[in-house]
Amino acid sequence: MQNQQMNQQNQQPAMQQPPHVITTKDFSYINDMLAWNLLAMKKAHHAASHCQDQQILSMLEACGQMHQRHYSKLLAHLEEKQTNNSITQ
């Protein structure tokens, strides 16, 4: 019971809006996510190019397109922050 009360006291309130600053650590994590999405997109495209079954091929293409959309969204967020010049150390 006492631990539960301490945990409740130590918790920070949830953010309603993301901060207007990307830290170096945030930037590194976003860069990793870009790399993961790019790799997944490439692997899905490669697998689809070797696929004979039309249903599997269409699923692989949809998977690759999803990762491409995620990559584009992340990149757009980074470009927006870069134009606002708000990347900090």
OpenMM code with the backbone's topology and positions (N, CA, C; nanometers):
from openmm import Vec3, app, unit

residues = "MET GLN ASN GLN GLN MET ASN GLN GLN ASN GLN GLN PRO ALA MET GLN GLN PRO PRO HIS VAL ILE THR THR LYS ASP PHE SER TYR ILE ASN ASP MET LEU ALA TRP ASN LEU LEU ALA MET LYS LYS ALA HIS HIS ALA ALA SER HIS CYS GLN ASP GLN GLN ILE LEU SER MET LEU GLU ALA CYS GLY GLN MET HIS GLN ARG HIS TYR SER LYS LEU LEU ALA HIS LEU GLU GLU LYS GLN THR ASN ASN SER ILE THR GLN".split()
positions = [
    Vec3(0.0823, -0.1186, 0.0000),
    Vec3(0.0000, 0.0000, 0.0000),
    Vec3(0.0871, 0.1256, 0.0000),
    Vec3(0.1905, 0.1247, 0.0827),
    Vec3(0.2782, 0.2414, 0.0912),
    Vec3(0.3556, 0.2600, -0.0397),
    Vec3(0.4001, 0.1496, -0.1015),
    Vec3(0.4694, 0.1572, -0.2306),
    Vec3(0.3797, 0.2159, -0.3377),
    Vec3(0.2531, 0.1779, -0.3347),
    Vec3(0.1590, 0.2291, -0.4336),
    Vec3(0.1413, 0.3800, -0.4176),
    Vec3(0.1346, 0.4287, -0.2945),
    Vec3(0.1212, 0.5718, -0.2714),
    Vec3(0.2460, 0.6458, -0.3175),
    Vec3(0.3643, 0.5884, -0.2947),
    Vec3(0.4882, 0.6515, -0.3383),
    Vec3(0.4949, 0.6576, -0.4896),
    Vec3(0.4534, 0.5494, -0.5574),
    Vec3(0.4536, 0.5480, -0.7035),
    Vec3(0.3602, 0.6542, -0.7597),
    Vec3(0.2451, 0.6719, -0.6965),
    Vec3(0.1510, 0.7725, -0.7436),
    Vec3(0.2070, 0.9127, -0.7240),
    Vec3(0.2809, 0.9338, -0.6174),
    Vec3(0.3391, 1.0643, -0.5923),
    Vec3(0.4540, 1.0938, -0.6875),
    Vec3(0.5276, 0.9918, -0.7292),
    Vec3(0.6440, 1.0094, -0.8159),
    Vec3(0.6086, 1.0198, -0.9634),
    Vec3(0.4864, 0.9853, -0.9999),
    Vec3(0.4487, 0.9888, -1.1411),
    Vec3(0.4258, 1.1321, -1.1869),
    Vec3(0.4743, 1.1600, -1.3068),
    Vec3(0.4531, 1.2909, -1.3670),
    Vec3(0.3216, 1.2881, -1.4435),
    Vec3(0.2552, 1.4021, -1.4549),
    Vec3(0.1315, 1.4048, -1.5333),
    Vec3(0.1631, 1.3791, -1.6816),
    Vec3(0.0683, 1.3171, -1.7506),
    Vec3(0.0868, 1.2874, -1.8930),
    Vec3(0.0874, 1.4166, -1.9734),
    Vec3(0.1730, 1.4216, -2.0745),
    Vec3(0.1797, 1.5392, -2.1618),
    Vec3(0.0598, 1.5408, -2.2551),
    Vec3(-0.0024, 1.6558, -2.2671),
    Vec3(-0.1147, 1.6714, -2.3581),
    Vec3(-0.0664, 1.6992, -2.5004),
    Vec3(0.0462, 1.7672, -2.5128),
    Vec3(0.1066, 1.8010, -2.6421),
    Vec3(0.2535, 1.7625, -2.6375),
    Vec3(0.3090, 1.7166, -2.7499),
    Vec3(0.4528, 1.6881, -2.7503),
    Vec3(0.5320, 1.8183, -2.7366),
    Vec3(0.6517, 1.8110, -2.6808),
    Vec3(0.7316, 1.9331, -2.6679),
    Vec3(0.7731, 1.9858, -2.8047),
    Vec3(0.8065, 2.1127, -2.8112),
    Vec3(0.8445, 2.1764, -2.9367),
    Vec3(0.9933, 2.1618, -2.9642),
    Vec3(1.0591, 2.0749, -2.8895),
    Vec3(1.2040, 2.0573, -2.9011),
    Vec3(1.2340, 1.9086, -2.9185),
    Vec3(1.3270, 1.8786, -3.0072),
    Vec3(1.3750, 1.7416, -3.0219),
    Vec3(1.5156, 1.7382, -2.9641),
    Vec3(1.5341, 1.6556, -2.8628),
    Vec3(1.6665, 1.6437, -2.8035),
    Vec3(1.7530, 1.5547, -2.8917),
    Vec3(1.8805, 1.5504, -2.8612),
    Vec3(1.9724, 1.4649, -2.9360),
    Vec3(1.9313, 1.3184, -2.9223),
    Vec3(1.8888, 1.2798, -2.8023),
    Vec3(1.8444, 1.1416, -2.7797),
    Vec3(1.7189, 1.1111, -2.8622),
    Vec3(1.6239, 1.2041, -2.8630),
    Vec3(1.5030, 1.1873, -2.9448),
    Vec3(1.5392, 1.1743, -3.0922),
    Vec3(1.6284, 1.2605, -3.1362),
    Vec3(1.6709, 1.2596, -3.2763),
    Vec3(1.7340, 1.1249, -3.3132),
    Vec3(1.8159, 1.0705, -3.2245),
    Vec3(1.8796, 0.9402, -3.2497),
    Vec3(1.7755, 0.8296, -3.2584),
    Vec3(1.6763, 0.8334, -3.1702),
    Vec3(1.5723, 0.7314, -3.1725),
    Vec3(1.4898, 0.7419, -3.3006),
    Vec3(1.4552, 0.8623, -3.3404),
    Vec3(1.3790, 0.8807, -3.4638),
    Vec3(1.4613, 0.8345, -3.5840),
    Vec3(1.5906, 0.8621, -3.5810),
    Vec3(1.6787, 0.8159, -3.6879),
    Vec3(1.6791, 0.6629, -3.6950),
    Vec3(1.6814, 0.5964, -3.5793),
    Vec3(1.6732, 0.4498, -3.5764),
    Vec3(1.5406, 0.4019, -3.6343),
    Vec3(1.4311, 0.4682, -3.5980),
    Vec3(1.3002, 0.4285, -3.6512),
    Vec3(1.2956, 0.4446, -3.8026),
    Vec3(1.3581, 0.5500, -3.8542),
    Vec3(1.3657, 0.5671, -3.9998),
    Vec3(1.4387, 0.4502, -4.0634),
    Vec3(1.5512, 0.4118, -4.0036),
    Vec3(1.6304, 0.3011, -4.0573),
    Vec3(1.5513, 0.1704, -4.0520),
    Vec3(1.4784, 0.1458, -3.9412),
    Vec3(1.3996, 0.0230, -3.9294),
    Vec3(1.2898, 0.0181, -4.0340),
    Vec3(1.2213, 0.1296, -4.0553),
    Vec3(1.1141, 0.1327, -4.1543),
    Vec3(1.1681, 0.1178, -4.2957),
    Vec3(1.2817, 0.1799, -4.3237),
    Vec3(1.3424, 0.1662, -4.4559),
    Vec3(1.3826, 0.0216, -4.4816),
    Vec3(1.4425, -0.0427, -4.3829),
    Vec3(1.4833, -0.1825, -4.3978),
    Vec3(1.3621, -0.2726, -4.4177),
    Vec3(1.2569, -0.2523, -4.3384),
    Vec3(1.1358, -0.3338, -4.3520),
    Vec3(1.0729, -0.3145, -4.4896),
    Vec3(1.0740, -0.1904, -4.5382),
    Vec3(1.0193, -0.1608, -4.6707),
    Vec3(1.0993, -0.2348, -4.7783),
    Vec3(1.2312, -0.2295, -4.7674),
    Vec3(1.3176, -0.2975, -4.8658),
    Vec3(1.2984, -0.4484, -4.8612),
    Vec3(1.2885, -0.5051, -4.7409),
    Vec3(1.2699, -0.6503, -4.7281),
    Vec3(1.1357, -0.6942, -4.7859),
    Vec3(1.0300, -0.6161, -4.7617),
    Vec3(0.8985, -0.6499, -4.8162),
    Vec3(0.9017, -0.6435, -4.9684),
    Vec3(0.9676, -0.5421, -5.0237),
    Vec3(0.9786, -0.5298, -5.1693),
    Vec3(1.0582, -0.6473, -5.2275),
    Vec3(1.1668, -0.6818, -5.1614),
    Vec3(1.2498, -0.7934, -5.2088),
    Vec3(1.1705, -0.9243, -5.2051),
    Vec3(1.0996, -0.9487, -5.0957),
    Vec3(1.0207, -1.0720, -5.0842),
    Vec3(0.9098, -1.0746, -5.1889),
    Vec3(0.8466, -0.9603, -5.2130),
    Vec3(0.7387, -0.9540, -5.3117),
    Vec3(0.7915, -0.9815, -5.4523),
    Vec3(0.9136, -0.9391, -5.4798),
    Vec3(0.9695, -0.9611, -5.6134),
    Vec3(1.0012, -1.1079, -5.6395),
    Vec3(1.0088, -1.1880, -5.5335),
    Vec3(1.0377, -1.3311, -5.5480),
    Vec3(0.9153, -1.4184, -5.5211),
    Vec3(0.7998, -1.3563, -5.5071),
    Vec3(0.6793, -1.4281, -5.4681),
    Vec3(0.5981, -1.4702, -5.5905),
    Vec3(0.5458, -1.5924, -5.5868),
    Vec3(0.4627, -1.6446, -5.6956),
    Vec3(0.3126, -1.6331, -5.6633),
    Vec3(0.2784, -1.6465, -5.5371),
    Vec3(0.1388, -1.6428, -5.4927),
    Vec3(0.0889, -1.4980, -5.4919),
    Vec3(-0.0190, -1.4724, -5.5654),
    Vec3(-0.0692, -1.3358, -5.5818),
    Vec3(-0.1199, -1.2761, -5.4507),
    Vec3(-0.1833, -1.3574, -5.3662),
    Vec3(-0.2337, -1.3058, -5.2384),
    Vec3(-0.1192, -1.2638, -5.1471),
    Vec3(-0.0166, -1.3455, -5.1398),
    Vec3(0.0995, -1.3133, -5.0560),
    Vec3(0.1711, -1.1917, -5.1132),
    Vec3(0.1826, -1.1861, -5.2446),
    Vec3(0.2472, -1.0726, -5.3104),
    Vec3(0.1766, -0.9417, -5.2750),
    Vec3(0.0434, -0.9418, -5.2810),
    Vec3(-0.0306, -0.8189, -5.2500),
    Vec3(-0.0164, -0.7819, -5.1024),
    Vec3(-0.0093, -0.8802, -5.0130),
    Vec3(0.0113, -0.8521, -4.8712),
    Vec3(0.1504, -0.7939, -4.8465),
    Vec3(0.2507, -0.8481, -4.9139),
    Vec3(0.3866, -0.7963, -4.8993),
    Vec3(0.3964, -0.6532, -4.9529),
    Vec3(0.3299, -0.6271, -5.0646),
    Vec3(0.3302, -0.4913, -5.1185),
    Vec3(0.2611, -0.3941, -5.0236),
    Vec3(0.1502, -0.4378, -4.9641),
    Vec3(0.0794, -0.3526, -4.8675),
    Vec3(0.1670, -0.3266, -4.7452),
    Vec3(0.2391, -0.4278, -4.7021),
    Vec3(0.3306, -0.4133, -4.5887),
    Vec3(0.4406, -0.3127, -4.6223),
    Vec3(0.4985, -0.3252, -4.7388),
    Vec3(0.6034, -0.2323, -4.7819),
    Vec3(0.5517, -0.0894, -4.7918),
    Vec3(0.4295, -0.0725, -4.8423),
    Vec3(0.3702, 0.0604, -4.8535),
    Vec3(0.3426, 0.1212, -4.7157),
    Vec3(0.3017, 0.0364, -4.6204),
    Vec3(0.2779, 0.0854, -4.4850),
    Vec3(0.4080, 0.1391, -4.4246),
    Vec3(0.5177, 0.0637, -4.4403),
    Vec3(0.6456, 0.1080, -4.3868),
    Vec3(0.6947, 0.2338, -4.4589),
    Vec3(0.6644, 0.2448, -4.5868),
    Vec3(0.7023, 0.3650, -4.6609),
    Vec3(0.6252, 0.4867, -4.6087),
    Vec3(0.4965, 0.4683, -4.5777),
    Vec3(0.4179, 0.5784, -4.5198),
    Vec3(0.4743, 0.6201, -4.3844),
    Vec3(0.5095, 0.5214, -4.3013),
    Vec3(0.5666, 0.5529, -4.1699),
    Vec3(0.6988, 0.6281, -4.1863),
    Vec3(0.7809, 0.5838, -4.2795),
    Vec3(0.9089, 0.6494, -4.3063),
    Vec3(0.8856, 0.7943, -4.3480),
    Vec3(0.7914, 0.8146, -4.4374),
    Vec3(0.7612, 0.9503, -4.4868),
    Vec3(0.7093, 1.0400, -4.3763),
    Vec3(0.6237, 0.9859, -4.2884),
    Vec3(0.5710, 1.0656, -4.1775),
    Vec3(0.6823, 1.1062, -4.0819),
    Vec3(0.7693, 1.0127, -4.0472),
    Vec3(0.8807, 1.0444, -3.9578),
    Vec3(0.9716, 1.1493, -4.0203),
    Vec3(1.0012, 1.1323, -4.1470),
    Vec3(1.0874, 1.2271, -4.2165),
    Vec3(1.0235, 1.3658, -4.2203),
    Vec3(0.8938, 1.3717, -4.2424),
    Vec3(0.8236, 1.5004, -4.2449),
    Vec3(0.8316, 1.5688, -4.1087),
    Vec3(0.8187, 1.4920, -4.0003),
    Vec3(0.8305, 1.5499, -3.8667),
    Vec3(0.9699, 1.6072, -3.8443),
    Vec3(1.0715, 1.5336, -3.8883),
    Vec3(1.2084, 1.5824, -3.8716),
    Vec3(1.2326, 1.7078, -3.9540),
    Vec3(1.1834, 1.7084, -4.0770),
    Vec3(1.2021, 1.8250, -4.1628),
    Vec3(1.1302, 1.9470, -4.1063),
    Vec3(1.0132, 1.9245, -4.0478),
    Vec3(0.9384, 2.0346, -3.9856),
    Vec3(1.0178, 2.0922, -3.8688),
    Vec3(1.0727, 2.0053, -3.7859),
    Vec3(1.1524, 2.0527, -3.6714),
    Vec3(1.2795, 2.1219, -3.7187),
    Vec3(1.3385, 2.0719, -3.8259),
    Vec3(1.4620, 2.1322, -3.8764),
    Vec3(1.4331, 2.2722, -3.9312),
    Vec3(1.3212, 2.2880, -4.0004),
    Vec3(1.2885, 2.4204, -4.0539),
    Vec3(1.2550, 2.5186, -3.9414),
    Vec3(1.2011, 2.4657, -3.8315),
    Vec3(1.1742, 2.5514, -3.7157),
    Vec3(1.3009, 2.5747, -3.6342),
    Vec3(1.4087, 2.5066, -3.6726),
    Vec3(1.5388, 2.5231, -3.6072),
    Vec3(1.5322, 2.4956, -3.4578),
    Vec3(1.4618, 2.3868, -3.4207),
    Vec3(1.4430, 2.3621, -3.2787),
    Vec3(1.5086, 2.2324, -3.2325),
    Vec3(1.6058, 2.1828, -3.3028),
    Vec3(1.6809, 2.0657, -3.2567),
    Vec3(1.7888, 2.1164, -3.1628),
    Vec3(1.7896, 2.0631, -3.0408),
    Vec3(1.8844, 2.1096, -2.9405),
    Vec3(1.9785, 1.9980, -2.8995),
    Vec3(2.0844, 2.0351, -2.8372),
    Vec3(2.1815, 1.9372, -2.7874),
    Vec3(2.1432, 1.8899, -2.6507),
] * unit.nanometer
topology = app.Topology()
chain = topology.addChain("A")
for resn in residues:
    res = topology.addResidue(resn, chain)
    for name in ("N", "CA", "C"):
        topology.addAtom(name, app.Element.getBySymbol(name[0]), res)
